[in-house]
Amino acid sequence: MNDLTLSELATLLAVFNRAGLSAEGIPADQAKAEQEMLARITQAHAEREELESMDFDDCLGGACKL
């Protein structure tokens, strides 16, 4: 599986923000799908950001859990 990089996830979030994610004029099922995708991308971004900010030297000796 090809995971998106932190930069790619940030770009996707910027596109969603610029689009406004307005449900007006969009079928309800499509708006729901877009909102669900935005939530998944936001979660993935937060997780990737946390992972990339970790200093793995701090994990030596079992001090942290991945």
SEFIPA-524945 format. One line per field, with one value per atom (N, C-alpha, C): residue number from 1; y, z negated, x; residue in one letter; atom name. Coordinates in pm, 1 decimal. Layout:
// residues N
seq c(NUM, ...) .
Y c(Y, ...) .
Z c(Z, ...) .
X c(X, ...) .
type c(a, ...) .
atom c(CA, ...) .
// end
This chain:
// residues 66
seq c(1, 1, 1, 2, 2, 2, 3, 3, 3, 4, 4, 4, 5, 5, 5, 6, 6, 6, 7, 7, 7, 8, 8, 8, 9, 9, 9, 10, 10, 10, 11, 11, 11, 12, 12, 12, 13, 13, 13, 14, 14, 14, 15, 15, 15, 16, 16, 16, 17, 17, 17, 18, 18, 18, 19, 19, 19, 20, 20, 20, 21, 21, 21, 22, 22, 22, 23, 23, 23, 24, 24, 24, 25, 25, 25, 26, 26, 26, 27, 27, 27, 28, 28, 28, 29, 29, 29, 30, 30, 30, 31, 31, 31, 32, 32, 32, 33, 33, 33, 34, 34, 34, 35, 35, 35, 36, 36, 36, 37, 37, 37, 38, 38, 38, 39, 39, 39, 40, 40, 40, 41, 41, 41, 42, 42, 42, 43, 43, 43, 44, 44, 44, 45, 45, 45, 46, 46, 46, 47, 47, 47, 48, 48, 48, 49, 49, 49, 50, 50, 50, 51, 51, 51, 52, 52, 52, 53, 53, 53, 54, 54, 54, 55, 55, 55, 56, 56, 56, 57, 57, 57, 58, 58, 58, 59, 59, 59, 60, 60, 60, 61, 61, 61, 62, 62, 62, 63, 63, 63, 64, 64, 64, 65, 65, 65, 66, 66, 66) .
Y c(-118.7, 0.0, 124.0, 220.9, 345.9, 446.0, 473.7, 574.2, 712.0, 806.9, 944.4, 1006.0, 1093.5, 1162.2, 1271.6, 1324.3, 1433.6, 1552.9, 1581.7, 1693.4, 1670.4, 1548.0, 1516.6, 1527.6, 1480.5, 1491.6, 1638.0, 1718.3, 1861.4, 1928.2, 1886.9, 1941.1, 1905.4, 1781.3, 1740.6, 1820.3, 1841.7, 1922.3, 2065.1, 2120.0, 2255.5, 2262.2, 2159.6, 2155.8, 2150.0, 2065.0, 2057.5, 2191.4, 2255.9, 2385.3, 2489.8, 2490.7, 2587.6, 2562.9, 2436.4, 2401.9, 2438.0, 2451.0, 2490.7, 2376.8, 2264.6, 2146.8, 2185.7, 2260.7, 2302.3, 2196.2, 2162.4, 2061.9, 2122.1, 2254.2, 2318.4, 2281.2, 2234.2, 2200.0, 2066.0, 1994.2, 1864.0, 1758.7, 1648.1, 1542.2, 1499.5, 1469.2, 1438.3, 1323.7, 1218.9, 1106.3, 1144.5, 1232.1, 1277.5, 1367.1, 1456.9, 1544.3, 1461.2, 1357.4, 1271.0, 1201.0, 1152.8, 1084.8, 1180.2, 1304.2, 1403.3, 1434.8, 1448.5, 1476.6, 1360.3, 1236.5, 1119.0, 1112.6, 1143.9, 1142.3, 1248.9, 1367.3, 1474.1, 1430.5, 1364.4, 1316.6, 1214.7, 1124.0, 1023.1, 1087.4, 1184.7, 1252.6, 1332.5, 1399.0, 1475.8, 1384.3, 1267.6, 1170.8, 1118.4, 1084.1, 1032.8, 1137.6, 1264.1, 1373.4, 1386.1, 1382.1, 1394.6, 1278.9, 1158.5, 1042.2, 1048.4, 1087.4, 1096.7, 1205.9, 1317.4, 1428.8, 1385.2, 1311.5, 1263.2, 1163.8, 1073.1, 973.5, 1038.6, 1136.3, 1200.9, 1293.5, 1335.2, 1423.4, 1345.0, 1213.1, 1132.1, 1118.4, 1121.2, 1095.0, 950.4, 864.6, 722.1, 685.9, 775.7, 751.6, 748.7, 818.7, 821.1, 685.1, 601.5, 472.8, 360.5, 388.5, 283.3, 234.4, 105.8, 48.1, 36.5, 52.6, 36.6, 153.8, 275.0, 392.0, 440.4, 401.4, 442.9, 325.7, 336.1, 231.1, 285.7, 207.3, 247.1, 174.0) .
Z c(0.0, 0.0, 0.0, 79.4, 84.4, -11.5, -119.8, -214.6, -163.0, -190.5, -151.9, -250.8, -200.3, -286.7, -363.8, -463.8, -542.3, -452.1, -359.6, -267.2, -176.3, -128.2, -42.9, -120.1, -244.1, -327.2, -354.9, -380.3, -404.0, -278.9, -162.2, -36.8, -18.7, -47.8, -38.9, -134.1, -255.7, -351.3, -301.0, -239.4, -184.8, -72.9, 10.3, 118.8, 62.0, -38.4, -102.1, -164.4, -231.3, -293.9, -189.1, -78.1, 26.8, 91.0, 100.8, 161.0, 69.7, -58.7, -151.6, -198.4, -133.1, -169.4, -203.0, -114.8, -132.8, -78.7, -155.7, -113.3, -26.3, -9.2, 70.7, 217.6, 278.3, 419.4, 448.2, 346.1, 363.2, 306.0, 378.3, 322.8, 185.2, 97.0, -42.3, -54.4, 26.5, 16.7, 60.1, 158.1, 203.2, 97.2, 37.1, -67.3, -184.9, -220.1, -331.3, -299.0, -177.3, -136.5, -144.0, -101.7, -106.7, -250.3, -337.4, -477.8, -543.4, -508.2, -563.0, -514.9, -386.8, -333.3, -401.1, -422.0, -490.2, -631.6, -700.8, -836.2, -835.0, -737.1, -727.1, -694.3, -605.7, -569.5, -687.9, -761.4, -879.4, -984.0, -1006.3, -1101.9, -1056.5, -929.2, -875.6, -886.7, -862.1, -872.5, -1015.7, -1110.5, -1251.9, -1294.2, -1251.0, -1286.4, -1222.3, -1094.1, -1024.3, -1085.7, -1121.5, -1183.3, -1316.8, -1396.0, -1524.6, -1504.5, -1409.9, -1383.7, -1338.3, -1247.9, -1196.3, -1298.3, -1399.9, -1501.2, -1613.4, -1614.9, -1721.3, -1700.2, -1807.9, -1805.1, -1849.4, -1756.0, -1786.3, -1884.1, -1906.0, -2009.0, -2146.9, -2161.7, -2289.5, -2318.1, -2217.1, -2232.6, -2273.9, -2283.3, -2321.6, -2460.8, -2479.8, -2610.7, -2640.3, -2539.4, -2558.5, -2625.4, -2613.1, -2679.9, -2614.0, -2488.9, -2423.0, -2345.9, -2309.2, -2234.0, -2097.4, -1996.8, -1861.3, -1820.8) .
X c(84.1, 0.0, 87.8, 52.0, 126.5, 64.0, 133.5, 85.1, 122.1, 36.1, 64.6, 162.7, 247.6, 343.0, 271.0, 338.5, 281.4, 250.7, 339.4, 319.1, 197.8, 181.7, 67.2, -64.3, -64.7, -185.5, -218.9, -116.4, -138.2, -195.2, -148.2, -200.2, -347.1, -383.4, -523.8, -611.6, -563.3, -641.2, -658.5, -555.4, -564.4, -668.3, -673.4, -772.3, -913.8, -934.6, -1066.7, -1104.0, -1008.8, -1036.6, -1071.1, -999.1, -1025.1, -1161.6, -1200.8, -1329.7, -1446.2, -1420.9, -1525.9, -1614.0, -1609.5, -1689.4, -1833.2, -1894.7, -2032.9, -2127.7, -2228.2, -2325.4, -2435.9, -2436.0, -2539.9, -2523.0, -2628.9, -2626.2, -2559.4, -2520.9, -2456.9, -2552.3, -2573.5, -2658.9, -2610.2, -2703.3, -2670.2, -2570.2, -2587.3, -2494.7, -2353.8, -2342.3, -2210.8, -2146.3, -2225.0, -2172.3, -2123.3, -2197.5, -2157.7, -2026.2, -2012.8, -1889.7, -1770.9, -1791.2, -1683.5, -1645.6, -1743.8, -1715.3, -1642.4, -1682.0, -1614.1, -1469.4, -1447.3, -1311.2, -1226.9, -1283.6, -1211.2, -1173.2, -1264.6, -1235.3, -1122.5, -1123.1, -1017.1, -882.6, -882.1, -757.7, -704.6, -793.9, -753.7, -690.7, -751.7, -698.7, -563.0, -552.4, -425.6, -316.1, -349.6, -253.0, -202.4, -294.6, -255.7, -165.5, -200.3, -119.0, 19.0, 24.7, 153.0, 239.3, 176.6, 249.0, 310.1, 232.9, 282.6, 397.2, 381.4, 483.8, 614.4, 602.9, 723.5, 789.4, 714.6, 772.8, 840.5, 819.6, 879.7, 1029.6, 1101.9, 1244.7, 1262.2, 1295.3, 1299.3, 1411.9, 1507.5, 1608.1, 1543.1, 1432.0, 1359.2, 1293.8, 1281.6, 1213.1, 1307.6, 1434.5, 1527.5, 1495.9, 1502.2, 1473.2, 1325.3, 1239.7, 1095.8, 1028.8, 1086.2, 1029.4, 900.4, 878.6, 754.8, 698.3, 571.2, 505.0, 466.8, 489.9, 451.5, 326.6) .
type c(m, m, m, n, n, n, d, d, d, l, l, l, t, t, t, l, l, l, s, s, s, e, e, e, l, l, l, a, a, a, t, t, t, l, l, l, l, l, l, a, a, a, v, v, v, f, f, f, n, n, n, r, r, r, a, a, a, g, g, g, l, l, l, s, s, s, a, a, a, e, e, e, g, g, g, i, i, i, p, p, p, a, a, a, d, d, d, q, q, q, a, a, a, k, k, k, a, a, a, e, e, e, q, q, q, e, e, e, m, m, m, l, l, l, a, a, a, r, r, r, i, i, i, t, t, t, q, q, q, a, a, a, h, h, h, a, a, a, e, e, e, r, r, r, e, e, e, e, e, e, l, l, l, e, e, e, s, s, s, m, m, m, d, d, d, f, f, f, d, d, d, d, d, d, c, c, c, l, l, l, g, g, g, g, g, g, a, a, a, c, c, c, k, k, k, l, l, l) .
atom c(N, CA, C, N, CA, C, N, CA, C, N, CA, C, N, CA, C, N, CA, C, N, CA, C, N, CA, C, N, CA, C, N, CA, C, N, CA, C, N, CA, C, N, CA, C, N, CA, C, N, CA, C, N, CA, C, N, CA, C, N, CA, C, N, CA, C, N, CA, C, N, CA, C, N, CA, C, N, CA, C, N, CA, C, N, CA, C, N, CA, C, N, CA, C, N, CA, C, N, CA, C, N, CA, C, N, CA, C, N, CA, C, N, CA, C, N, CA, C, N, CA, C, N, CA, C, N, CA, C, N, CA, C, N, CA, C, N, CA, C, N, CA, C, N, CA, C, N, CA, C, N, CA, C, N, CA, C, N, CA, C, N, CA, C, N, CA, C, N, CA, C, N, CA, C, N, CA, C, N, CA, C, N, CA, C, N, CA, C, N, CA, C, N, CA, C, N, CA, C, N, CA, C, N, CA, C, N, CA, C, N, CA, C, N, CA, C, N, CA, C, N, CA, C, N, CA, C, N, CA, C) .
// end
